[in-house]
Structures are given as C-alpha cells and as structure tokens.
C-alpha cells in the first residue's frame, strides 16, 4: 500500500491510494483505499491527547459512592482503551495496548466505494467537497436567511432556487476543471479562488479597463483553466 507507485498528490499533499474490489452481501463493489499520513499524524495526536486527559481526570477523582458511574461518564467511548482499579485509596488506570494499537492502525486510512468510472482524485475531491456543500446549505439557511422563505410568489422562489443551483453547477464545473488541469494537485477550490480574488482591474478616465500585473500563481492558474474543456 505505502509504496511510491501508489502516491497521488492532492492539494499539494502526498496520499497513498490503491484500487480495491470486494463482495458484500452478493454485491460486487469497487473503491479506493487511501492512507493519508498527515491526517494519520493529526488523528494520532488528538487521540492520545484526549486519552491522556481522560485518564488524568479519572485518577484525580476522590473515592465516593457511585464512582463507577462517574468514571464511565468521564471516559465516554475512550473507556475501552484502558482499565482501572482502586489501589491504596486512589484510582489507577492501565492502558489496553492491544486495543489502542488496533485503533492506531485505522487512523489516516479510509475506503471510498464508488459506482461508475471515477479516478482516485475525483473520488477524493467529491468526498471532501461534501462538507462544503453542507456548509453551502447552512449558509443559505443562516447567513443568507433564505429558509424559511419569506416570499409567497412562486416565481420569486423559483428564481432564488435557480440561482442557488446554478452556483452549485458552477462549483462542480470548476472542480472538474481543476482535476483535469492538475490544479487540484496543488490547490483546494477555496485556495484557488482566494488567490484569484487578488486580481485587480482599474478604470481610466476614458472608461477603459486594464488589468494590473498578476502574480506567477495567478498566471499559472489562469493558463491552466484556459486549456480546460468545460462542457
């Protein structure tokens, strides 16, 4: 799995990826198995920090009636990673190393199952973009205050929904263009748009428009997008 031949670049980060196929309940499935070492390091650090905090909080408890329920409440789902006992009037915790090791082996690794024809980069981009789509809906309901709609004319409602879905179509087209041009290897959609936001156009006294000098990154992005076959 973790071989140089299995490396793909995503947002300028290396990720190991391997295509897999398997059967589940008479269904023949195919997907991509990913190992993202940066995500693994983040998950590992977060896991051990929280586990250490749980154990420390439990060991500081005073022995009182109902202590078992208190420990279970503090430990939550981390309780399966350690045992505890009362020794010399204090609580002592002991790590379940085999269970911890099994959890560590799953960190930074995930499987994406797909139907159709998708590349590893397309699958990962669609999966990562899911959160952005959910944020877009939340923005409509909160920041833009679009739901519940306070208009009653059907034509107005249709117009608002039309604009929203057009924006999602444009977003999807941009992502596909980034994938086909290789930009997705270096940028997320948000990072690319942030870079392009720095472009400036000035208007002279005669009403003429001229673009200020762009940066190397901006030129590279625009050159790549210009070569994309959008539809």
C-alpha positions in Angstrom: 0.0 0.0 0.0 2.6 2.6 1.2 4.7 2.4 -1.9 6.0 5.2 -4.2 3.9 3.9 -7.1 0.7 4.3 -5.1 1.3 8.0 -4.3 -1.1 10.7 -5.6 -0.9 14.4 -5.0 -4.0 16.1 -3.5 -3.8 19.9 -2.6 0.0 19.6 -2.8 0.0 16.8 -0.2 1.0 13.1 -0.9 -1.6 10.5 -0.3 -1.2 6.7 -0.8 -4.1 5.2 -2.8 -4.9 1.7 -4.1 -7.9 0.4 -6.0 -9.7 -2.5 -4.4 -12.7 -4.7 -5.2 -14.7 -6.9 -2.9 -18.1 -8.6 -2.4 -20.6 -7.8 0.4 -24.0 -9.5 0.6 -23.9 -10.6 -3.0 -22.9 -7.1 -4.1 -19.7 -6.7 -6.1 -18.2 -3.4 -5.0 -15.1 -1.4 -6.1 -13.4 1.5 -4.4 -10.2 3.2 -3.5 -8.4 2.7 -0.2 -6.5 5.8 1.0 -3.7 6.3 3.5 -3.2 9.9 4.4 -0.2 10.2 6.6 -0.7 13.8 7.6 -4.3 13.0 8.7 -2.9 9.9 10.5 -0.5 12.1 12.5 -3.2 14.6 13.4 -5.7 11.8 14.4 -2.9 10.1 16.4 -2.0 13.2 18.3 -5.6 14.1 19.0 -6.4 10.6 20.2 -3.6 10.3 22.7 -4.2 13.9 23.9 -7.8 13.1 24.7 -7.0 9.7 26.1 -4.4 11.2 28.4 -6.8 13.9 29.6 -9.5 11.3 30.4 -7.1 9.1 32.4 -5.7 12.1 34.3 -9.1 13.4 35.2 -10.2 9.9 36.4 -7.1 9.4 38.5 -7.7 12.7 40.3 -11.2 11.7 41.4 -11.9 11.2 45.1 -13.3 7.7 46.0 -17.0 8.2 46.7 -20.2 6.2 46.3 -21.2 6.0 42.6 -17.6 6.3 41.5 -18.1 3.7 38.7 -20.8 5.8 37.1 -18.6 8.9 37.3 -15.7 7.2 35.7 -17.8 5.8 32.9 -19.3 9.3 32.3 -15.8 10.9 32.1 -14.3 8.1 30.0 -17.2 8.0 27.4 -16.1 5.9 24.4 -12.5 6.1 25.5 -13.3 3.7 28.3 -12.5 0.7 26.0 -8.8 1.9 25.8 -8.0 1.5 29.5 -8.9 -0.4 32.7 -9.0 1.0 36.2 -8.8 -0.2 39.8 -8.6 1.3 43.2 -5.2 0.9 44.8 -4.1 2.4 48.2 -7.2 4.6 48.3 -6.6 6.1 44.8 -7.7 5.3 41.3 -5.1 3.8 38.9 -5.6 3.4 35.2 -3.9 0.9 32.9 -3.7 1.2 29.1 -5.2 -1.6 26.9 -2.3 -1.5 24.5 -3.7 -4.1 22.0 -6.9 -2.1 21.7 -5.0 1.1 21.3 -2.8 -0.4 18.7 -5.8 -1.6 16.7 -7.3 1.9 16.8 -4.0 3.5 15.7 -3.8 1.1 12.7 -7.1 2.6 11.4 -6.0 6.2 11.6 -5.5 8.1 8.4 -6.9 5.2 6.4 -10.3 5.2 4.7 -12.2 3.5 2.0 -14.4 5.2 -0.7 -16.7 3.0 -2.6 -18.0 4.2 -6.0 -20.2 3.3 -8.8 -19.3 4.3 -12.4 -16.0 5.5 -13.7 -14.0 7.7 -11.3 -10.3 8.3 -10.8 -8.9 8.3 -7.3 -8.6 12.1 -7.4 -12.2 12.5 -8.4 -13.5 10.3 -5.7 -11.5 12.1 -3.0 -12.4 15.5 -4.3 -16.2 14.6 -4.3 -15.9 13.2 -0.8 -14.0 16.3 0.5 -16.4 18.6 -1.2 -19.4 17.1 0.6 -18.6 19.2 3.6 -18.5 22.3 1.5 -21.9 21.5 0.0 -23.4 21.1 3.5 -21.9 24.4 4.5 -23.5 26.0 1.5 -26.9 24.8 2.6 -26.2 26.0 6.1 -25.2 29.4 4.7 -28.5 29.7 2.8 -30.4 29.0 6.0 -28.4 31.2 8.3 -26.1 33.8 6.7 -28.4 34.5 3.7 -31.6 33.8 5.7 -33.2 32.1 2.7 -35.0 29.4 4.7 -37.8 29.7 5.7 -38.6 31.7 2.6 -40.5 34.9 3.4 -41.8 35.4 -0.1 -45.0 33.9 -1.4 -44.7 34.5 -5.1 -43.8 31.2 -6.8 -41.8 33.0 -9.5 -39.6 34.6 -6.8 -39.0 31.2 -5.0 -38.2 29.6 -8.3 -35.7 32.4 -9.2 -33.9 32.1 -5.8 -33.6 28.3 -6.1 -32.5 28.6 -9.7 -29.6 30.9 -8.8 -28.6 28.6 -5.9 -28.4 25.5 -8.1 -26.6 27.4 -10.9 -23.9 28.3 -8.3 -23.6 24.6 -7.4 -23.3 23.7 -11.1 -20.5 26.3 -11.5 -18.8 25.0 -8.4 -18.9 21.4 -9.7 -17.6 22.5 -13.1 -14.7 24.4 -11.5 -13.8 21.3 -9.5 -13.8 19.1 -12.6 -11.7 21.7 -14.4 -9.2 21.7 -11.6 -9.0 17.9 -11.7 -8.5 17.7 -15.4 -5.9 20.5 -15.4 -4.0 19.2 -12.5 -4.7 22.3 -10.3 -6.3 20.0 -7.7 -2.9 18.6 -7.0 -1.8 22.0 -5.6 -5.0 23.8 -4.5 -8.3 23.4 -3.0 -11.2 25.2 -4.7 -11.3 27.8 -1.9 -7.5 28.4 -2.0 -7.6 28.9 -5.8 -10.5 31.4 -5.6 -8.7 33.2 -2.8 -5.6 33.5 -5.0 -7.7 34.8 -7.9 -9.5 37.3 -5.6 -6.3 39.3 -5.6 -6.6 40.2 -9.3 -7.3 43.9 -9.9 -8.7 45.8 -12.8 -8.6 49.6 -13.0 -10.7 52.0 -15.0 -9.0 55.1 -16.6 -10.5 58.5 -17.2 -11.9 57.4 -20.6 -13.7 54.4 -19.2 -11.1 51.9 -20.4 -10.3 48.9 -18.3 -6.9 47.4 -17.8 -5.7 44.6 -15.6 -2.9 45.1 -13.1 0.1 42.8 -13.3 -0.8 39.4 -12.0 1.4 37.1 -9.8 3.1 33.9 -11.1 0.5 31.8 -9.2 -2.4 33.7 -10.8 -0.9 33.3 -14.3 -0.4 29.6 -13.8 -4.0 29.2 -12.6 -5.5 31.2 -15.4 -3.3 29.4 -18.0 -4.4 26.0 -16.7 -8.1 26.9 -16.7 -7.9 28.4 -20.2 -7.0 24.9 -21.5 -9.9 23.2 -19.9 -12.8 21.8 -22.0 -15.6 22.8 -19.7 -18.6 21.1 -21.4 
